[in-house]
Amino acid sequence: MEIRKILWAVAGGFLLVGIAQQCRADLVDDVRMRIAGNSFAAADAELRDYKAANGATPEYVEALSWMARGEAAAKQWDQAAAYARETRTLSEQQLAKRKLDAEPHLPIALGAAYEVLAQEMAANGQQQSAIALLRTALAKYGTTSIGPRLQKNLNVLALVGRPAPAIEETQYLGPKPAALAALKGSPVLLFFWAHWCGDCKAEVPVIARLRQEFGPKGLVVIGPTQLYGYAAQGADAAPAAERSYIEAVRQKYYASLLDMPVPLSKQNFKSYGASTTPTLVVVNRAGQVAMYHPGAMTYEELRAAIEKVE
């Protein structure tokens, strides 16, 4: 949770503006904690009380989006969709007077709204409607910060069974990556990772074990990553400095995968909608996506996916 400082006036009183800002920011944290504790009714009550007192601020809209995600995680699709629709409506009302990326709350809220609405449609057997919804959203918001998130959700629904997008390999770490087109005939595992990602580091032993097991059968593992503009402890870094930092992270945490080609390109993340790290993609011998999975996987889960393309 973000640490927030409460500023005191020299005279000894609170700075009222600072208090108001903190209270609004804490709404999101409070709602998330209540959801984590399965206290949906209490979270909903807090939201309604806040809205009655403050209106539908961007902070409120983001907090509402967490209700949609919480209900979706619980497979309560009717409630999830209702929260998501309200989130989208309020977000669009806010966007009548500001750009999406002008502040931090609305991108989170609107991206979540489309994500949950698509998930609800797919869960109810309306996959084509979900795909159409996401494509419409991408046409409208594809150049904003939520573009990769929308693409990720579209890929979850639509990429499996289609030809794998090409991987840009002009810049790379480790061995030179082969073009995916040149790897037809071999199964491929794409492991999208980031230097700051703890879950990516935890996935390394799983991937190393599977590569040792399936490599002799032809499995090729490629680990795309990208520059983020910062390095250790979030310090700003120029491209050359960040590249050196990524190499240091690779040497320390990816020692069992040092001979894994690492294409270095933001375009690869955009093409695959890999806004979550890790994102794991299995490509079959025909060059088609057989599995697309945002987030970490266990050895058993990933092994089962690879076995299907062997």
C-alpha positions as CSV (number, residue, x, y, z in Angstrom):
1,M,0.0,0.0,0.0
2,E,1.3,3.5,-0.8
3,I,2.6,5.4,2.1
4,R,1.0,8.8,2.3
5,K,2.3,11.7,4.3
6,I,-0.1,14.0,6.3
7,L,1.2,17.5,6.3
8,W,0.8,19.6,9.4
9,A,0.5,23.4,9.3
10,V,3.1,25.3,11.3
11,A,0.3,26.6,13.5
12,G,-0.5,23.0,14.4
13,G,-3.6,22.3,12.4
14,F,-4.1,19.9,9.5
15,L,-3.8,21.2,6.0
16,L,-7.4,20.6,5.0
17,V,-6.6,20.1,1.3
18,G,-4.1,17.4,2.2
19,I,-6.6,15.6,4.4
20,A,-9.3,15.7,1.8
21,Q,-6.9,14.2,-0.8
22,Q,-5.8,11.5,1.5
23,C,-9.4,10.5,2.4
24,R,-10.2,10.2,-1.3
25,A,-7.1,8.1,-2.0
26,D,-7.9,5.9,1.0
27,L,-11.3,5.0,-0.5
28,V,-9.7,2.7,-3.0
29,D,-7.5,1.0,-0.4
30,D,-10.5,0.6,2.0
31,V,-12.7,-1.0,-0.7
32,R,-9.9,-3.3,-1.8
33,M,-9.3,-4.5,1.7
34,R,-13.0,-5.1,2.3
35,I,-13.2,-7.1,-0.9
36,A,-10.1,-9.1,0.1
37,G,-11.9,-9.9,3.4
38,N,-15.0,-10.9,1.4
39,S,-17.0,-8.0,2.9
40,F,-18.7,-7.0,-0.3
41,A,-21.7,-5.5,1.5
42,A,-19.5,-3.3,3.7
43,A,-17.5,-2.2,0.6
44,D,-20.7,-1.3,-1.2
45,A,-22.0,0.7,1.7
46,E,-18.8,2.7,2.0
47,L,-18.9,3.5,-1.7
48,R,-22.5,4.7,-1.6
49,D,-21.8,6.8,1.5
50,Y,-18.8,8.3,-0.2
51,K,-20.7,9.1,-3.4
52,A,-23.5,10.8,-1.4
53,A,-21.0,13.1,0.3
54,N,-18.5,13.7,-2.6
55,G,-20.1,12.7,-5.8
56,A,-18.6,10.4,-8.5
57,T,-15.0,11.5,-8.3
58,P,-12.3,9.6,-10.3
59,E,-11.3,7.9,-7.0
60,Y,-14.8,6.7,-6.5
61,V,-15.0,5.4,-10.1
62,E,-11.7,3.4,-9.6
63,A,-13.0,2.0,-6.3
64,L,-16.2,1.0,-8.0
65,S,-14.1,-0.9,-10.6
66,W,-12.6,-3.0,-7.8
67,M,-16.0,-4.1,-6.9
68,A,-16.5,-5.3,-10.4
69,R,-13.3,-7.2,-10.3
70,G,-14.0,-8.7,-6.9
71,E,-17.4,-10.0,-8.0
72,A,-15.8,-11.3,-11.2
73,A,-13.2,-13.2,-9.2
74,A,-16.0,-14.7,-7.1
75,K,-17.9,-15.7,-10.4
76,Q,-20.8,-13.5,-9.4
77,W,-21.3,-12.4,-13.0
78,D,-24.6,-10.5,-12.7
79,Q,-23.2,-8.3,-9.9
80,A,-19.8,-8.0,-11.6
81,A,-21.4,-6.8,-14.9
82,A,-23.6,-4.3,-13.0
83,Y,-20.6,-2.7,-11.3
84,A,-18.6,-2.7,-14.6
85,R,-21.4,-1.0,-16.5
86,E,-21.7,1.7,-13.9
87,T,-17.9,2.1,-13.9
88,R,-17.9,2.5,-17.7
89,T,-20.8,5.0,-17.7
90,L,-19.2,7.2,-15.0
91,S,-15.8,7.0,-16.6
92,E,-17.2,8.2,-19.9
93,Q,-19.0,11.0,-18.2
94,Q,-15.7,12.1,-16.7
95,L,-14.0,11.8,-20.1
96,A,-16.3,14.5,-21.5
97,K,-14.2,17.0,-19.6
98,R,-10.8,15.5,-19.5
99,K,-8.5,13.1,-21.4
100,L,-8.2,9.5,-20.2
101,D,-4.6,9.7,-19.1
102,A,-4.9,13.2,-17.5
103,E,-5.1,11.5,-14.0
104,P,-4.3,8.0,-12.7
105,H,-7.7,6.7,-11.6
106,L,-9.9,6.7,-14.7
107,P,-7.5,4.5,-16.8
108,I,-7.6,1.8,-14.1
109,A,-11.3,2.1,-13.8
110,L,-12.2,2.1,-17.5
111,G,-9.7,-0.7,-18.4
112,A,-11.2,-2.9,-15.6
113,A,-14.8,-2.1,-16.7
114,Y,-14.1,-3.4,-20.2
115,E,-12.2,-6.4,-18.9
116,V,-15.0,-7.5,-16.6
117,L,-17.7,-6.9,-19.2
118,A,-15.8,-9.1,-21.6
119,Q,-15.2,-11.8,-19.0
120,E,-18.9,-11.8,-18.1
121,M,-20.0,-12.2,-21.7
122,A,-17.5,-15.0,-22.3
123,A,-18.6,-16.7,-19.1
124,N,-22.2,-16.7,-20.4
125,G,-21.2,-18.1,-23.8
126,Q,-21.2,-14.8,-25.7
127,Q,-17.5,-14.9,-26.8
128,Q,-18.1,-13.2,-30.1
129,S,-19.9,-10.4,-28.3
130,A,-17.0,-10.1,-25.9
131,I,-14.5,-9.9,-28.8
132,A,-16.6,-7.3,-30.5
133,L,-16.8,-5.2,-27.3
134,L,-13.0,-5.3,-26.9
135,R,-12.3,-4.5,-30.5
136,T,-14.6,-1.5,-30.3
137,A,-12.9,-0.3,-27.1
138,L,-9.4,-0.8,-28.8
139,A,-10.5,1.3,-31.8
140,K,-11.4,4.1,-29.3
141,Y,-8.7,3.8,-26.7
142,G,-5.9,1.8,-28.3
143,T,-3.5,4.7,-28.2
144,T,-4.1,5.4,-24.5
145,S,-2.5,3.7,-21.5
146,I,-5.3,1.1,-21.4
147,G,-4.5,-0.1,-25.0
148,P,-2.3,-3.0,-23.9
149,R,-4.8,-4.1,-21.3
150,L,-7.6,-4.2,-23.9
151,Q,-5.3,-6.1,-26.3
152,K,-4.4,-8.6,-23.6
153,N,-8.1,-9.3,-22.9
154,L,-8.8,-9.6,-26.6
155,N,-5.9,-12.0,-27.0
156,V,-7.2,-14.2,-24.2
157,L,-10.4,-14.6,-26.2
158,A,-9.3,-14.4,-29.8
159,L,-5.6,-15.2,-30.2
160,V,-5.8,-18.9,-29.5
161,G,-5.9,-20.8,-32.8
162,R,-4.6,-17.9,-34.8
163,P,-1.1,-17.4,-36.2
164,A,1.3,-16.1,-33.6
165,P,2.2,-12.4,-34.1
166,A,5.8,-11.9,-35.2
167,I,8.4,-11.2,-32.6
168,E,10.6,-8.1,-33.2
169,E,14.2,-9.3,-32.6
170,T,16.4,-6.3,-33.7
171,Q,17.6,-5.7,-30.2
172,Y,18.2,-8.6,-27.8
173,L,20.1,-10.0,-24.9
174,G,21.7,-13.4,-24.9
175,P,21.7,-15.4,-28.1
176,K,20.1,-13.9,-31.2
177,P,16.4,-14.8,-31.4
178,A,15.1,-16.7,-34.3
179,A,12.1,-15.4,-36.1
180,L,8.9,-17.3,-35.2
181,A,8.3,-18.0,-38.9
182,A,11.6,-19.8,-38.9
183,L,10.6,-22.0,-35.9
184,K,7.6,-23.6,-37.6
185,G,7.8,-27.3,-36.9
186,S,8.9,-26.7,-33.3
187,P,6.8,-25.8,-30.3
188,V,7.6,-22.5,-28.8
189,L,7.1,-21.0,-25.3
190,L,7.1,-17.2,-25.1
191,F,7.9,-16.0,-21.6
192,F,7.2,-12.2,-21.3
193,W,9.0,-10.8,-18.3
194,A,10.1,-7.6,-16.7
195,H,13.2,-6.8,-14.6
196,W,11.1,-5.5,-11.7
197,C,8.7,-8.5,-11.7
198,G,8.9,-10.8,-8.7
199,D,6.4,-13.3,-10.2
200,C,8.7,-13.6,-13.3
201,K,11.7,-14.5,-11.1
202,A,9.5,-17.1,-9.3
203,E,8.6,-18.6,-12.7
204,V,12.2,-19.2,-13.8
205,P,12.6,-22.6,-12.1
206,V,9.4,-23.8,-13.7
207,I,10.4,-22.7,-17.2
208,A,14.0,-24.1,-16.7
209,R,12.6,-27.4,-15.7
210,L,10.2,-27.6,-18.6
211,R,12.9,-26.6,-21.1
212,Q,15.2,-29.3,-19.8
213,E,12.3,-31.8,-20.1
214,F,11.0,-30.8,-23.5
215,G,14.0,-29.1,-25.1
216,P,15.3,-32.5,-26.4
217,K,11.8,-32.9,-28.1
218,G,12.2,-29.5,-29.9
219,L,10.7,-27.0,-27.5
220,V,12.2,-23.5,-28.0
221,V,11.9,-20.9,-25.2
222,I,12.1,-17.2,-26.0
223,G,11.9,-14.5,-23.2
224,P,10.8,-11.1,-24.5
225,T,11.2,-8.1,-22.3
226,Q,11.3,-4.3,-22.7
227,L,12.6,-1.1,-21.4
228,Y,10.5,0.7,-18.8
229,G,12.5,3.9,-18.3
230,Y,13.8,3.0,-14.8
231,A,16.1,0.6,-13.0
232,A,16.9,-0.3,-9.4
233,Q,14.4,1.0,-6.9
234,G,12.5,2.8,-9.6
235,A,15.3,5.3,-10.3
236,D,15.0,6.9,-13.8
237,A,17.4,5.3,-16.3
238,A,18.5,6.1,-19.8
239,P,18.1,3.2,-22.3
240,A,21.7,2.1,-22.1
241,A,21.7,2.2,-18.3
242,E,18.5,0.2,-18.0
243,R,19.7,-2.3,-20.5
244,S,22.8,-2.9,-18.4
245,Y,20.6,-3.2,-15.3
246,I,18.4,-5.8,-17.1
247,E,21.5,-7.8,-17.9
248,A,22.5,-7.7,-14.2
249,V,19.1,-8.9,-13.2
250,R,19.3,-11.6,-15.8
251,Q,22.7,-12.8,-14.6
252,K,21.4,-12.9,-11.0
253,Y,17.9,-14.2,-11.2
254,Y,17.8,-15.9,-14.6
255,A,21.0,-17.9,-14.4
256,S,19.3,-21.1,-15.5
257,L,18.0,-19.4,-18.6
258,L,21.0,-17.4,-19.7
259,D,21.0,-19.1,-23.1
260,M,17.4,-18.1,-23.6
261,P,17.1,-15.4,-26.3
262,V,15.7,-12.2,-24.9
263,P,14.2,-9.9,-27.6
264,L,14.2,-6.3,-26.2
265,S,11.2,-4.5,-27.6
266,K,8.1,-2.7,-26.5
267,Q,6.4,-3.6,-29.7
268,N,6.4,-7.3,-28.8
269,F,4.4,-6.5,-25.6
270,K,2.0,-4.4,-27.6
271,S,1.5,-7.1,-30.3
272,Y,0.7,-9.7,-27.6
273,G,-1.1,-7.3,-25.3
274,A,1.3,-8.5,-22.5
275,S,0.3,-5.9,-19.9
276,T,0.6,-8.5,-17.2
277,T,4.0,-10.0,-16.3
278,P,4.7,-12.8,-16.7
279,T,2.6,-13.6,-19.7
280,L,3.1,-17.1,-21.1
281,V,2.2,-18.1,-24.6
282,V,2.5,-21.5,-26.2
283,V,2.9,-21.7,-30.0
284,N,2.3,-25.0,-31.7
285,R,4.4,-26.6,-34.4
286,A,2.1,-24.9,-37.1
287,G,3.0,-21.5,-35.7
288,Q,-0.4,-21.0,-34.1
289,V,-1.1,-19.8,-30.6
290,A,-2.2,-22.8,-28.5
291,M,-2.3,-21.1,-25.1
292,Y,-2.3,-17.5,-24.0
293,H,-2.0,-17.0,-20.2
294,P,-1.5,-13.6,-18.4
295,G,0.1,-14.3,-15.1
296,A,2.2,-17.0,-13.5
297,M,1.5,-20.7,-13.9
298,T,2.5,-23.8,-11.9
299,Y,4.8,-26.5,-13.4
300,E,1.8,-28.8,-13.7
301,E,-0.4,-26.2,-15.5
302,L,2.3,-25.1,-18.0
303,R,3.5,-28.7,-18.6
304,A,-0.1,-29.7,-19.5
305,A,-0.2,-26.9,-22.1
306,I,3.1,-27.8,-23.6
307,E,2.2,-31.5,-23.8
308,K,-0.8,-30.6,-26.0
309,V,1.5,-29.3,-28.7
310,E,4.2,-32.0,-28.5
